[in-house]
């Protein structure tokens, strides 16, 4: 199907299959995932107006993009533990961006998708059991904000909170200004972060904040910080857990992945430094085993000599 054929069709003639093929062709012609997502974000509200005016019965762009085109933006690299520490310290100490420190820390130390974080409500934070309930995500398509189920069935999970994550959520809720009227979206209310209109913050808001923070960091420091986004935080969390030798099945659960291979192939970015550290760890382990075995042999020899002397 040619793109120009799509543009020449009347709105009433566009079907879901036409919309999907149009976006697929855009990506096949070299457009990146973010560009395709933007195009779909522009077309969705236009067709929704046609639905509202009873010109068409269904919005042909109402499908989830992830199942149609390949998200090639997931190739972003995780940052190093040292870079993460420096960035967190910068955010913590900055007079303007310190108010976002808890959010940045939580994203680096839970591996949540940013859409899952945006969808969190006060009720989802269980301080008694120290868990974070994730069973939905907040999305914005065009100008409409709505609730969706988690990306996969495995995405529905409860994440245990570390002591510091627990404190970060406490600070967020303590600092949260209660609006005159709590907005309800698809049955959910009590969102953690709201804008001036009382609407919950969405992925785009946090992406912009991260971009501003990184830009300011790089204006101050000679050694530049790579691009850090909420999704890079997720990459970094997974890589850090893999480095610490967390059980792969546990990591799969925490990340909300339906397949364990996603952890190893997409999110864990281990390089020469990691390989060197791993070899040293194995060498140290083997050396310790040899020393234990040697000590055991020597003890056995001493014991045997003692018995002979008796």
Secondary structure, DSSP 8 states (H G I E B T S, - for coil): --HHHHHHS-GGG--HHHHHHHHHHHHHTT--HHHHHHHHHHHHHHHHHHHHTTSSSS-TT-S-GGGTS--GGGG-----HHHHHHHHHHHHH-TTGGGGHHHHHHHHHH---HHHHHH-BGGGEETTTTEEEES-EEEEETTEEEEE--SSGGG-EEEE--HHHHHHHHHHHHH----SS--EETTEE-BS-B-TTS-B--HHHHHHHHHHHHHHHHHH-SS------HHHHHHHHHHHHHHTT--HHHHHHHHT-SSTHHIIIII----HHHHHHHHHHHHHHHHHHHHHHHHHHHHHHHHHHHHHH-
